[in-house]
């Protein structure tokens, strides 16, 4: 009874069980699956002897290896690998043969392996596709790195020239206000030089530097102080263009405003957002920065009174090299830098139109709790 069940089981699994009789022939053990009968319709009884090589030419070499395996092994399995064989109606079947030793019997199983073959083929195809995508990505990164190194070379020369001019102006007889403007210009030049370096890091393996979290509470950046520094730095530029820049008057000046991040990069994020607002807000209007305490995060918003971003452009805002058509801008890397930096710190960044007109750019950073020794870098519950 058990033998009959096993025979039926093998047939149900689309496996045919054969025993090697001599170097030329096999005979069938158990029930013949329907698919196997399409190739060997001449088999009349279980004891009928037949050869496989003529019908399955692929097995000719495999059976040589199988003979060595049967003679030298008493355990384990020798697999032929997948091969394709057309049946008499021309339909391709994916097959696999397995040689096994059972006591003194030489057993060969042939399996109709359609599912296994398809899974393996899909896996291989996925691997090939991923390799092609990887190769393409590597080439693209290499091109971008060459481009960015060229940009770096050109920008450094111009930044150095402006810096030298400011040094020469500092030697002139200037008013107190004039020397203040020289000081602001020097700070902006230093910020710009650091920004160029950070852009290069954003496209290189040095990106891992952005993952280093501040663990010393004395080094964690204070978002309120960073915001005030950026306002002080940009105020002359706004006044020169007859525009206004201010922090929201209701921001609490006490409390914990420390966030996970790094001070110079945090100020650079604010610089990017405020500079964008300066370019796109009309004369006589106001750009306002606001900070909000949330449970685990601090939210920073930069609001302007410009035209806002066209709806069709919103989804591309934080991508590399993107610029809104018809708008004055730089290389299209500022918002991209903001996104990758904020994301590395476990925060989120985004844009939304204001109901009264204008644009709001915002970012959330996780608070640095003064009692913690290591900041938690888990993802925030806000989409990018």
Buried (B, 14 or more C-beta within 10 A) or exposed (E): EEEEEBBEEBBEEBBBBBBBEEEEBBBBBBBBBEBBEEBBEEBEEEEEEBEBEEEBEBBEEBBEEBBEBBEEEEEEEBEBEBBEBEEEEEEEBBBBBBBBBEEEEBBBBBBBBBEEBEEBEEEEEEEEEEEEEEEEEEEEEEEBEEEBEEBBEEBBEEBEEBBEEBEEBBEEEEEEEEEEBBEBBBBBBEBBBBBBEBBBBBBBEEEEEBEEBBEEBEEBBBBBBBBBBBBEBBBBBBEEEEBBBEBEEEBEEEEBBBBBBBBBBBBBBBBBBBBBBBBBBEEEBBBBBBBBEEEEBBBBBBBBBBBBBEEEBBEBBBEBEBBBEEBEBEBBBBBBBBBBBBBBBBBBBBBEBBEEEBBBBBBBBBBBBEEEEEBEEEEBEBEE
